[in-house]
Amino acid sequence: MLRDAIDAFNDVFSPPFRSVMFKSVGLTALVLAVLGFGLDRLALHYVHVSNGWLAAAIAFAVGFGVLAGLIFLAAPAASFTASLFVDEIAGIVEREIDPSGPQGRPAPMWEALIASVRFTGLTVAVMLAALVLIFVPGLGFAAWISANAYLLGRQYFELAAMRFRSLAEAEAMRRRFAMPVFLAGLIIAGFVSIPLLNLATPLFAAALMTRLHKRLA
């Protein structure tokens, strides 16, 4: 799996990935910028302080809170862009791994839509649970990493698997190989926790899970 992760990391900066990377990073950065602006406006809407030093302190606290919020939202934002680029990325990796082998095909629109809706609901539930645990001493960071590992591992593996099988078959395969998928998800969660580099998460995760699916299949 570490070999897959190293190869996926190298793929991110390879020539075939560059055009996809610019589109993916640009869209993810735009989503995070909109979220950051919205959080900032929302926070300042409820805070009205005229005192100079107190206003500056609150502004700093709000800025720090928005930054922390964006770090927390980096994974969902990256996941939002994933469905737009995963097929293009997976196709490149599949041809790289096995040029003469069978190539996947984009999942049917209705299956991709169902998977997206279900995943969005699951993401909200799991991230809310992680948000509660993040205030428990000793569990916060572990809860955040574990939640991201589960969510990102599940999403990207199923997206890779759906290029070769139905949604139900992709889910069954993910459950059968739950541990390797989760471990690969941990690698993605580590990747997404690195500022700036995490903007390329859709590329790295899709490349990693395409390799993992190919190996497990």
Buried (B, 14 or more C-beta within 10 A) or exposed (E): BEEBBEBBBEBBEBEBBEEBBEBBBEBBBEBBEEBBEEBBEEBEEEEEEEEEEEEEEBBEEBEEEBEEBBBBBBBBBBBBBBBEBBBBBBBBBBEBBEEEEEEBEBBEEEBBEEBBEEBBEBBEEBBEEBBEBBEEEEBBEEBBBBBBBBBBBBBBBBBBBBBBBEBEEBBEBBEEBBEBBBBBBBBBBBBBBEEEEBBBBBBBBBBBBBBBBBEBE
